[in-house]
Amino acid sequence: MEISQGVEMLQLDFRGHRIHPILLWDQEMAVLIDTGFPGQMEDLRVAMEKVGVSFDKLKAVILTHQDVDHIGCLPEILQECGNNIKAYAHELDKPYIQGEIPLFKDSHLENPPKGQVDATLIDGQELPFCGTIRVIHTPGHTPGHISLYLKQSKILIAGDSMYSENGILRGIYAPTTPDMNAACLSLKKYLDLDIASVVCYHGGLSNVDIHDQILGLTQEL
């Protein structure tokens, strides 16, 4: 689903779970935000081709956090793209993504996906990709969880800081959020932004009364 010009919400299915990586592109490059579960490389490639973006245009992967459904295809992407691509993540999740430490919530996995993080991101940083991407450190779900605000289109890519159902934001998913206090504080950061639409990795797009929805969630918590 194209949310805005050069902003595509991909839809991948894995054993009944639907997830939503985001593809950004302009004339110069394409950026993939999160990579799906392990084994979904071809699904990603097909989804990109459907919107007319070839895989070789991909120059950056931004990981909102370390969970296996977000970093699953990172090793294959890095192997295929080689020196033509860079991976970005918050410094607090970097060692988990690189396999230096067992994954925070998936430590039971015998052979977890891992890949080199080329550059670490900090709160408030702005990346000069596809109309400028602002990094927002939103811990709670993991220590290094980040959200991304697309300044040009006023779209918030929320990762797993929130989830949605049928276009309605439902708040924080407590069973997979070890630090609820931090997660609640993270939600309040969104209130300072002019947000037209939110994409949750689980649940997809919400684009109605976003500020009021988020304000309501922060008051419930």
ZAMARGU-4260 file (C-alpha; in steps of 0.2 Angstrom, whole numbers, plus 5000, padded with zeros to 4 digits):
<rodrens>
0) 5000/5000/5000 | 5007/5017/4995 | 5004/5029/5009 | 5013/5044/5001 | 5024/5047/4986
5) 5039/5036/4989 | 5032/5028/5005 | 5026/5010/5003 | 5019/5000/5017 | 5024/4982/5013
10) 5013/4967/5019 | 5022/4951/5022 | 5013/4935/5029 | 5022/4923/5040 | 5013/4908/5047
15) 4997/4918/5050 | 5006/4934/5056 | 5005/4949/5045 | 5019/4962/5047 | 5023/4978/5038
20) 5041/4983/5034 | 5042/5000/5025 | 5050/5004/5009 | 5056/5022/5005 | 5063/5028/4988
25) 5067/5042/4978 | 5078/5045/4962 | 5094/5041/4971 | 5091/5027/4983 | 5079/5015/4992
30) 5078/5012/5011 | 5070/4997/5019 | 5064/4999/5037 | 5064/4982/5045 | 5067/4966/5036
35) 5054/4953/5041 | 5056/4935/5048 | 5070/4924/5042 | 5066/4916/5026 | 5056/4930/5019
40) 5070/4937/5007 | 5060/4932/4991 | 5044/4939/4998 | 5053/4956/5001 | 5060/4956/4983
45) 5043/4952/4976 | 5035/4965/4986 | 5048/4978/4981 | 5046/4973/4962 | 5028/4975/4963
50) 5030/4994/4967 | 5043/4996/4954 | 5059/4997/4965 | 5073/4985/4960 | 5082/4976/4974
55) 5099/4984/4968 | 5092/5001/4972 | 5092/4997/4990 | 5106/5007/4999 | 5101/5007/5017
60) 5092/4996/5030 | 5086/5004/5046 | 5081/4992/5060 | 5069/4999/5073 | 5075/4985/5085
65) 5082/4968/5087 | 5067/4956/5087 | 5069/4942/5075 | 5054/4947/5065 | 5063/4964/5061
70) 5080/4958/5058 | 5076/4941/5050 | 5082/4944/5032 | 5096/4956/5037 | 5110/4943/5034
75) 5104/4939/5017 | 5101/4957/5012 | 5119/4961/5017 | 5126/4946/5008 | 5117/4950/4992
80) 5120/4969/4992 | 5138/4969/4999 | 5147/4986/5000 | 5132/4994/4992 | 5122/4995/5007
85) 5123/5000/5026 | 5113/4994/5041 | 5108/5007/5054 | 5101/5004/5072 | 5102/5011/5089
90) 5118/5008/5099 | 5109/4999/5113 | 5102/4986/5101 | 5118/4985/5090 | 5127/4971/5100
95) 5111/4960/5100 | 5109/4962/5081 | 5127/4958/5078 | 5126/4942/5088 | 5138/4948/5102
100) 5124/4945/5115 | 5109/4934/5114 | 5093/4942/5107 | 5084/4951/5122 | 5068/4941/5120
105) 5073/4927/5108 | 5088/4920/5117 | 5081/4903/5115 | 5085/4903/5096 | 5099/4892/5092
110) 5105/4901/5076 | 5097/4918/5077 | 5100/4930/5062 | 5114/4943/5064 | 5122/4956/5053
115) 5134/4970/5055 | 5127/4987/5060 | 5137/5000/5050 | 5131/5015/5059 | 5122/5018/5076
120) 5108/5031/5078 | 5104/5043/5092 | 5088/5052/5097 | 5084/5067/5087 | 5096/5062/5073
125) 5091/5067/5056 | 5095/5056/5041 | 5096/5064/5024 | 5087/5050/5015 | 5071/5051/5005
130) 5066/5069/5011 | 5074/5067/5029 | 5070/5054/5042 | 5071/5059/5061 | 5076/5046/5073
135) 5066/5045/5089 | 5073/5034/5103 | 5057/5025/5110 | 5063/5011/5122 | 5052/5000/5132
140) 5049/4986/5119 | 5068/4984/5118 | 5082/4995/5125 | 5087/5002/5108 | 5070/5003/5100
145) 5068/5018/5088 | 5054/5025/5079 | 5056/5036/5063 | 5047/5051/5058 | 5046/5056/5039
150) 5047/5075/5039 | 5041/5077/5022 | 5025/5066/5023 | 5022/5068/5042 | 5022/5049/5043
155) 5027/5040/5060 | 5034/5023/5058 | 5031/5016/5075 | 5039/4999/5075 | 5033/4990/5090
160) 5030/5004/5101 | 5012/5003/5097 | 5000/4991/5088 | 4984/4995/5079 | 4968/4986/5074
165) 4957/4990/5059 | 4965/5007/5058 | 4964/5011/5077 | 4979/5013/5088 | 4978/5001/5103
170) 4993/5006/5113 | 5007/4996/5119 | 5007/4977/5118 | 5012/4973/5136 | 5016/4954/5134
175) 5031/4959/5123 | 5036/4975/5132 | 5048/4971/5146 | 5049/4989/5152 | 5031/4997/5152
180) 5037/5013/5161 | 5049/5017/5148 | 5037/5012/5134 | 5024/5024/5141 | 5036/5038/5142
185) 5041/5034/5124 | 5023/5036/5118 | 5023/5054/5125 | 5037/5059/5114 | 5025/5057/5099
190) 5014/5071/5105 | 5026/5084/5100 | 5026/5079/5082 | 5014/5084/5068 | 5009/5066/5063
195) 4997/5063/5048 | 4998/5044/5048 | 5006/5030/5059 | 5012/5014/5053 | 5013/5000/5066
200) 5023/4985/5062 | 5009/4974/5068 | 4992/4981/5062 | 4998/4993/5049 | 4991/5010/5045
205) 4981/5022/5056 | 4977/5040/5049 | 4963/5047/5058 | 4964/5059/5073 | 4982/5053/5077
210) 4986/5066/5090 | 4970/5063/5099 | 4972/5044/5098 | 4990/5045/5105 | 4985/5057/5119
215) 4971/5045/5124 | 4983/5031/5125 | 4995/5040/5136 | 4981/5045/5148 | 4975/5027/5149
220) 4992/5020/5154
</rodrens>
